[in-house]
Amino acid sequence: MLENLQSQVTKENHLDILEDDLLGETRELARLLLQGHIDSRGNGDIGTTVISTEKVKLQKRRHTHRSLKTIFGKISLNRLSYSSVGHQSLFPLNASLNLPSCSFSYGLQQMLVKEIIKGSFEESLLTIEGLTGVRIGQRQAIEIAKQSAIDFDSFYQEAFRNSKTEELSSLPIRVLTTDGKGIVEQTDGLRTETRKRHNNTHHKLKHRLSKFDAGYRKRMAQVASIYFIEQFFRQPEDILSDFLRQKAKIRRPRPLAKRIWASVEKSTSQVVYELF
């Protein structure tokens, strides 16, 4: 890398070319450092026998190879498996590194999901490839997005339990709010009645959907939120400052332990029931 930067050809390059070259080289350097560290962790050899959670002795040892795509690129893992007839094989190295079952590291999956939230799958995959050099198929990206949402409810329930709700319950105001939000869906993702109306609707405009047509392409998501907050008494001058767009002199209390969630699968009554 240093030799490349000090070469005569590189000294004549423009900044954008230098950035692209250096980004690729530093990414490869990071990949090699990560690969070296993984190699130093060994293959997961912890002895002649492993006891499974079912209290079964796994004594058959076999060397296996696995590749994994990370935010720096592809790395290789040499693992030792422990198995027995009729029982699932165990890989101690998988446990020590907390490896995912798929071929993409959790760091790469997290980066991808953050991009998917911002826009389309196609744009997200292009962004990830530009940042990491790793290509991910659209089907794989969709599956990663689905898997990331499996523990959605339990995650926020646990976070809410750990938010000192007993102390917050002493606050004078507990706010519960809910609303619906239409989300554009593919035809097979619409509810049965909405899909029937969509199939029987003819576009009124040639180049874009009318407000009437767009309604039959959406599926309603029920959104709910709950939070605690202190009382805030407004004075006439506070209301006047809103009209005059003046900066408020008194700082308003902020919501505490705020939780927001939504679902397109659950009915309105289910979401409202969970809210209360």
C-alpha positions as a LaTeX table, in Angstrom:
\begin{tabular}{lrrr}
\hline
Residue & $x$ (\AA) & $y$ (\AA) & $z$ (\AA) \\
\hline
Met1 & 0.00 & 0.00 & 0.00 \\
Leu2 & 2.80 & 2.41 & 0.93 \\
Glu3 & 4.72 & 1.56 & $-2.23$ \\
Asn4 & 1.63 & 2.26 & $-4.31$ \\
Leu5 & 1.09 & 5.65 & $-2.64$ \\
Gln6 & 4.73 & 6.59 & $-3.18$ \\
Ser7 & 4.87 & 5.50 & $-6.83$ \\
Gln8 & 5.21 & 8.09 & $-9.57$ \\
Val9 & 1.98 & 7.02 & $-11.26$ \\
Thr10 & $-0.02$ & 7.48 & $-8.06$ \\
Lys11 & 1.45 & 10.92 & $-7.50$ \\
Glu12 & $-0.15$ & 12.03 & $-10.76$ \\
Asn13 & $-3.63$ & 10.70 & $-9.93$ \\
His14 & $-6.57$ & 12.91 & $-9.01$ \\
Leu15 & $-8.02$ & 12.82 & $-5.52$ \\
Asp16 & $-11.12$ & 10.80 & $-6.47$ \\
Ile17 & $-8.95$ & 8.05 & $-7.97$ \\
Leu18 & $-6.74$ & 8.04 & $-4.89$ \\
Glu19 & $-9.82$ & 7.70 & $-2.68$ \\
Asp20 & $-11.15$ & 4.71 & $-4.63$ \\
Asp21 & $-7.78$ & 2.95 & $-4.70$ \\
Leu22 & $-7.08$ & 3.57 & $-1.03$ \\
Leu23 & $-10.55$ & 2.45 & 0.01 \\
Gly24 & $-10.13$ & $-0.87$ & $-1.77$ \\
Glu25 & $-6.64$ & $-1.41$ & $-0.35$ \\
Thr26 & $-7.59$ & $-0.54$ & 3.23 \\
Arg27 & $-10.60$ & $-2.84$ & 2.96 \\
Glu28 & $-8.34$ & $-5.67$ & 1.82 \\
Leu29 & $-5.89$ & $-4.88$ & 4.63 \\
Ala30 & $-8.72$ & $-5.05$ & 7.17 \\
Arg31 & $-9.90$ & $-8.35$ & 5.66 \\
Leu32 & $-6.42$ & $-9.86$ & 5.99 \\
Leu33 & $-6.14$ & $-8.65$ & 9.59 \\
Leu34 & $-9.52$ & $-10.19$ & 10.39 \\
Gln35 & $-8.57$ & $-13.43$ & 8.64 \\
Gly36 & $-5.33$ & $-13.57$ & 10.62 \\
His37 & $-7.15$ & $-13.10$ & 13.89 \\
Ile38 & $-9.70$ & $-15.80$ & 13.03 \\
Asp39 & $-6.88$ & $-18.20$ & 12.15 \\
Ser40 & $-5.22$ & $-17.47$ & 15.51 \\
Arg41 & $-8.39$ & $-18.58$ & 17.32 \\
Gly42 & $-7.84$ & $-22.14$ & 16.12 \\
Asn43 & $-10.42$ & $-24.58$ & 14.78 \\
Gly44 & $-12.48$ & $-25.04$ & 17.94 \\
Asp45 & $-10.73$ & $-28.16$ & 19.22 \\
Ile46 & $-11.84$ & $-28.53$ & 22.85 \\
Gly47 & $-11.02$ & $-32.19$ & 23.39 \\
Thr48 & $-12.15$ & $-35.63$ & 22.31 \\
Thr49 & $-15.78$ & $-35.31$ & 23.38 \\
Val50 & $-18.49$ & $-32.65$ & 23.48 \\
Ile51 & $-21.68$ & $-33.05$ & 25.52 \\
Ser52 & $-24.75$ & $-31.68$ & 23.74 \\
Thr53 & $-27.70$ & $-29.95$ & 25.42 \\
Glu54 & $-29.51$ & $-33.32$ & 25.23 \\
Lys55 & $-26.68$ & $-34.83$ & 27.33 \\
Val56 & $-25.43$ & $-36.85$ & 24.33 \\
Lys57 & $-21.71$ & $-37.50$ & 23.89 \\
Leu58 & $-20.51$ & $-36.30$ & 20.49 \\
Gln59 & $-17.23$ & $-38.07$ & 19.82 \\
Lys60 & $-16.92$ & $-38.17$ & 16.03 \\
Arg61 & $-14.55$ & $-35.35$ & 15.02 \\
Arg62 & $-14.28$ & $-33.99$ & 11.50 \\
His63 & $-12.46$ & $-31.02$ & 9.99 \\
Thr64 & $-14.72$ & $-28.76$ & 7.91 \\
His65 & $-14.33$ & $-25.56$ & 5.94 \\
Arg66 & $-16.70$ & $-22.61$ & 5.80 \\
Ser67 & $-16.59$ & $-19.19$ & 4.14 \\
Leu68 & $-18.23$ & $-16.07$ & 5.55 \\
Lys69 & $-18.84$ & $-12.67$ & 3.97 \\
Thr70 & $-18.05$ & $-9.77$ & 6.28 \\
Ile71 & $-18.05$ & $-5.98$ & 5.94 \\
Phe72 & $-14.42$ & $-6.29$ & 4.78 \\
Gly73 & $-14.96$ & $-9.14$ & 2.32 \\
Lys74 & $-14.93$ & $-12.93$ & 2.34 \\
Ile75 & $-12.98$ & $-14.84$ & 4.98 \\
Ser76 & $-12.44$ & $-18.58$ & 5.50 \\
Leu77 & $-12.92$ & $-20.62$ & 8.65 \\
Asn78 & $-11.44$ & $-24.03$ & 9.36 \\
Arg79 & $-13.66$ & $-25.67$ & 11.95 \\
Leu80 & $-13.74$ & $-28.90$ & 13.89 \\
Ser81 & $-17.17$ & $-30.51$ & 14.17 \\
Tyr82 & $-18.34$ & $-32.94$ & 16.84 \\
Ser83 & $-21.12$ & $-35.32$ & 15.86 \\
Ser84 & $-22.89$ & $-38.58$ & 16.59 \\
Val85 & $-25.32$ & $-40.70$ & 14.58 \\
Gly86 & $-28.82$ & $-39.24$ & 14.71 \\
His87 & $-27.76$ & $-36.00$ & 16.39 \\
Gln88 & $-26.93$ & $-32.54$ & 15.10 \\
Ser89 & $-23.25$ & $-31.65$ & 14.76 \\
Leu90 & $-21.78$ & $-28.99$ & 17.02 \\
Phe91 & $-19.04$ & $-26.51$ & 16.12 \\
Pro92 & $-17.34$ & $-24.96$ & 19.17 \\
Leu93 & $-15.76$ & $-22.28$ & 16.96 \\
Asn94 & $-19.22$ & $-21.15$ & 15.87 \\
Ala95 & $-20.19$ & $-20.61$ & 19.49 \\
Ser96 & $-17.00$ & $-18.76$ & 20.48 \\
Leu97 & $-17.31$ & $-16.40$ & 17.49 \\
Asn98 & $-21.13$ & $-16.20$ & 17.61 \\
Leu99 & $-21.37$ & $-17.00$ & 13.91 \\
Pro100 & $-24.69$ & $-16.72$ & 12.05 \\
Ser101 & $-26.23$ & $-19.71$ & 10.33 \\
Cys102 & $-26.15$ & $-17.96$ & 6.94 \\
Ser103 & $-23.06$ & $-16.90$ & 4.99 \\
Phe104 & $-23.19$ & $-13.21$ & 6.00 \\
Ser105 & $-21.73$ & $-11.88$ & 9.25 \\
Tyr106 & $-23.99$ & $-10.13$ & 11.73 \\
Gly107 & $-22.09$ & $-6.89$ & 11.12 \\
Leu108 & $-22.85$ & $-7.07$ & 7.40 \\
Gln109 & $-26.48$ & $-8.03$ & 8.07 \\
Gln110 & $-26.91$ & $-5.07$ & 10.41 \\
Met111 & $-25.47$ & $-2.70$ & 7.83 \\
Leu112 & $-27.79$ & $-4.12$ & 5.17 \\
Val113 & $-30.94$ & $-3.86$ & 7.30 \\
Lys114 & $-30.18$ & $-0.21$ & 8.12 \\
Glu115 & $-29.99$ & 0.51 & 4.38 \\
Ile116 & $-33.16$ & $-1.47$ & 3.62 \\
Ile117 & $-35.08$ & 0.65 & 6.12 \\
Lys118 & $-34.11$ & 3.77 & 4.17 \\
Gly119 & $-35.33$ & 2.65 & 0.75 \\
Ser120 & $-35.67$ & $-0.20$ & $-1.73$ \\
Phe121 & $-33.82$ & $-3.51$ & $-1.77$ \\
Glu122 & $-32.11$ & $-2.65$ & $-5.06$ \\
Glu123 & $-30.72$ & 0.63 & $-3.75$ \\
Ser124 & $-29.65$ & $-1.00$ & $-0.50$ \\
Leu125 & $-27.71$ & $-3.75$ & $-2.27$ \\
Leu126 & $-25.93$ & $-1.23$ & $-4.48$ \\
Thr127 & $-24.99$ & 0.83 & $-1.43$ \\
Ile128 & $-23.65$ & $-2.19$ & 0.44 \\
Glu129 & $-21.59$ & $-3.27$ & $-2.56$ \\
Gly130 & $-20.16$ & 0.23 & $-2.88$ \\
Leu131 & $-19.24$ & 0.39 & 0.81 \\
Thr132 & $-17.96$ & $-3.15$ & 1.33 \\
Gly133 & $-17.34$ & $-4.66$ & $-2.09$ \\
Val134 & $-19.64$ & $-7.56$ & $-1.13$ \\
Arg135 & $-22.45$ & $-8.59$ & $-3.46$ \\
Ile136 & $-25.66$ & $-9.83$ & $-1.88$ \\
Gly137 & $-28.55$ & $-11.30$ & $-3.87$ \\
Gln138 & $-32.00$ & $-9.78$ & $-3.52$ \\
Arg139 & $-33.56$ & $-13.03$ & $-2.28$ \\
Gln140 & $-30.87$ & $-13.29$ & 0.37 \\
Ala141 & $-31.45$ & $-9.66$ & 1.37 \\
Ile142 & $-35.19$ & $-10.25$ & 1.73 \\
Glu143 & $-34.55$ & $-13.29$ & 3.94 \\
Ile144 & $-32.14$ & $-11.29$ & 6.12 \\
Ala145 & $-34.74$ & $-8.54$ & 6.50 \\
Lys146 & $-37.36$ & $-11.11$ & 7.53 \\
Gln147 & $-35.05$ & $-12.74$ & 10.06 \\
Ser148 & $-34.14$ & $-9.38$ & 11.59 \\
Ala149 & $-37.81$ & $-8.74$ & 12.43 \\
Ile150 & $-38.54$ & $-12.10$ & 14.10 \\
Asp151 & $-37.66$ & $-10.91$ & 17.61 \\
Phe152 & $-39.19$ & $-7.44$ & 17.17 \\
Asp153 & $-41.91$ & $-7.80$ & 19.82 \\
Ser154 & $-39.82$ & $-9.62$ & 22.42 \\
Phe155 & $-36.94$ & $-7.14$ & 21.99 \\
Tyr156 & $-39.07$ & $-4.10$ & 22.76 \\
Gln157 & $-40.95$ & $-5.85$ & 25.54 \\
Glu158 & $-37.64$ & $-6.61$ & 27.24 \\
Ala159 & $-36.42$ & $-3.04$ & 26.72 \\
Phe160 & $-39.66$ & $-1.72$ & 28.21 \\
Arg161 & $-39.32$ & $-4.00$ & 31.25 \\
Asn162 & $-35.78$ & $-2.71$ & 31.83 \\
Ser163 & $-36.76$ & 0.97 & 31.58 \\
Lys164 & $-37.57$ & 1.43 & 35.31 \\
Thr165 & $-41.29$ & 1.66 & 34.65 \\
Glu166 & $-42.05$ & 1.52 & 38.39 \\
Glu167 & $-40.22$ & 4.82 & 38.92 \\
Leu168 & $-41.74$ & 6.34 & 35.78 \\
Ser169 & $-45.25$ & 5.31 & 36.76 \\
Ser170 & $-45.10$ & 8.00 & 39.44 \\
Leu171 & $-45.10$ & 10.64 & 36.72 \\
Pro172 & $-48.49$ & 12.34 & 36.41 \\
Ile173 & $-49.11$ & 11.59 & 32.74 \\
Arg174 & $-48.97$ & 8.32 & 30.83 \\
Val175 & $-49.71$ & 8.82 & 27.13 \\
Leu176 & $-51.15$ & 6.09 & 24.90 \\
Thr177 & $-51.71$ & 6.83 & 21.24 \\
Thr178 & $-52.46$ & 4.84 & 18.10 \\
Asp179 & $-53.06$ & 5.53 & 14.42 \\
Gly180 & $-53.15$ & 3.80 & 11.05 \\
Lys181 & $-50.63$ & 4.19 & 8.24 \\
Gly182 & $-51.12$ & 2.95 & 4.69 \\
Ile183 & $-48.18$ & 1.08 & 3.17 \\
Val184 & $-47.93$ & 0.37 & $-0.55$ \\
Glu185 & $-47.76$ & $-3.40$ & $-1.06$ \\
Gln186 & $-47.37$ & $-5.80$ & $-3.93$ \\
Thr187 & $-50.66$ & $-7.34$ & $-5.01$ \\
Asp188 & $-50.04$ & $-10.67$ & $-3.26$ \\
Gly189 & $-49.33$ & $-8.81$ & $-0.01$ \\
Leu190 & $-52.70$ & $-7.05$ & 0.13 \\
Arg191 & $-55.56$ & $-8.22$ & 2.28 \\
Thr192 & $-58.17$ & $-10.32$ & 0.48 \\
Glu193 & $-60.83$ & $-7.60$ & 0.17 \\
Thr194 & $-58.31$ & $-4.92$ & $-0.85$ \\
Arg195 & $-56.79$ & $-7.26$ & $-3.45$ \\
Lys196 & $-60.23$ & $-7.89$ & $-5.00$ \\
Arg197 & $-60.90$ & $-4.16$ & $-5.29$ \\
His198 & $-57.42$ & $-3.57$ & $-6.69$ \\
Asn199 & $-57.93$ & $-6.21$ & $-9.40$ \\
Asn200 & $-61.30$ & $-4.71$ & $-10.35$ \\
Thr201 & $-60.03$ & $-1.13$ & $-10.51$ \\
His202 & $-59.02$ & 0.58 & $-13.76$ \\
His203 & $-56.58$ & 3.47 & $-13.61$ \\
Lys204 & $-58.25$ & 6.82 & $-14.14$ \\
Leu205 & $-55.01$ & 8.60 & $-15.05$ \\
Lys206 & $-52.57$ & 7.50 & $-17.76$ \\
His207 & $-49.22$ & 8.41 & $-16.23$ \\
Arg208 & $-49.80$ & 8.16 & $-12.49$ \\
Leu209 & $-52.19$ & 6.72 & $-9.96$ \\
Ser210 & $-55.08$ & 8.81 & $-8.75$ \\
Lys211 & $-55.76$ & 9.11 & $-5.02$ \\
Phe212 & $-58.65$ & 6.66 & $-5.46$ \\
Asp213 & $-56.47$ & 4.08 & $-7.28$ \\
Ala214 & $-53.60$ & 4.36 & $-4.79$ \\
Gly215 & $-55.91$ & 3.42 & $-1.92$ \\
Tyr216 & $-56.32$ & $-0.10$ & $-3.27$ \\
Arg217 & $-52.56$ & $-0.65$ & $-3.41$ \\
Lys218 & $-52.04$ & $-0.08$ & 0.29 \\
Arg219 & $-52.27$ & $-2.23$ & 3.37 \\
Met220 & $-52.92$ & $-0.53$ & 6.67 \\
Ala221 & $-50.35$ & $-0.82$ & 9.43 \\
Gln222 & $-51.56$ & $-0.06$ & 12.94 \\
Val223 & $-49.07$ & 2.12 & 14.84 \\
Ala224 & $-49.07$ & 2.45 & 18.63 \\
Ser225 & $-46.99$ & 4.35 & 21.15 \\
Ile226 & $-46.76$ & 4.73 & 24.92 \\
Tyr227 & $-44.62$ & 7.03 & 27.06 \\
Phe228 & $-44.46$ & 8.86 & 30.40 \\
Ile229 & $-44.10$ & 12.62 & 30.77 \\
Glu230 & $-44.19$ & 15.39 & 33.37 \\
Gln231 & $-46.97$ & 17.95 & 33.43 \\
Phe232 & $-46.36$ & 21.16 & 31.52 \\
Phe233 & $-48.51$ & 24.23 & 32.11 \\
Arg234 & $-48.52$ & 26.66 & 29.22 \\
Gln235 & $-48.88$ & 30.40 & 29.69 \\
Pro236 & $-50.48$ & 32.82 & 27.20 \\
Glu237 & $-47.03$ & 34.05 & 26.13 \\
Asp238 & $-46.01$ & 30.46 & 25.33 \\
Ile239 & $-48.92$ & 30.11 & 22.91 \\
Leu240 & $-48.14$ & 33.51 & 21.40 \\
Ser241 & $-44.49$ & 32.52 & 20.85 \\
Asp242 & $-45.70$ & 29.56 & 18.77 \\
Phe243 & $-47.57$ & 31.89 & 16.42 \\
Leu244 & $-44.61$ & 34.29 & 16.20 \\
Arg245 & $-42.19$ & 31.37 & 15.79 \\
Gln246 & $-40.13$ & 32.57 & 18.69 \\
Lys247 & $-37.85$ & 30.30 & 20.66 \\
Ala248 & $-39.52$ & 29.03 & 23.81 \\
Lys249 & $-38.01$ & 30.37 & 27.03 \\
Ile250 & $-38.98$ & 27.37 & 29.12 \\
Arg251 & $-37.81$ & 23.92 & 28.12 \\
Arg252 & $-40.66$ & 21.46 & 27.80 \\
Pro253 & $-40.41$ & 18.04 & 29.46 \\
Arg254 & $-39.36$ & 15.20 & 27.19 \\
Pro255 & $-41.13$ & 11.82 & 26.86 \\
Leu256 & $-39.53$ & 9.05 & 28.92 \\
Ala257 & $-39.42$ & 5.30 & 28.20 \\
Lys258 & $-41.09$ & 5.96 & 24.87 \\
Arg259 & $-41.96$ & 2.87 & 22.88 \\
Ile260 & $-43.30$ & 2.92 & 19.33 \\
Trp261 & $-44.30$ & $-0.17$ & 17.35 \\
Ala262 & $-46.38$ & $-1.08$ & 14.33 \\
Ser263 & $-47.74$ & $-4.16$ & 12.61 \\
Val264 & $-49.30$ & $-4.97$ & 9.26 \\
Glu265 & $-50.04$ & $-8.55$ & 10.30 \\
Lys266 & $-51.93$ & $-7.92$ & 13.54 \\
Ser267 & $-55.42$ & $-6.44$ & 13.50 \\
Thr268 & $-56.24$ & $-3.02$ & 14.90 \\
Ser269 & $-57.89$ & $-4.59$ & 17.94 \\
Gln270 & $-54.80$ & $-6.72$ & 18.67 \\
Val271 & $-52.44$ & $-3.73$ & 18.57 \\
Val272 & $-54.77$ & $-1.61$ & 20.72 \\
Tyr273 & $-55.13$ & $-4.49$ & 23.20 \\
Glu274 & $-51.32$ & $-4.72$ & 23.50 \\
Leu275 & $-51.20$ & $-0.95$ & 24.01 \\
Phe276 & $-53.45$ & $-1.16$ & 27.07 \\
\hline
\end{tabular}
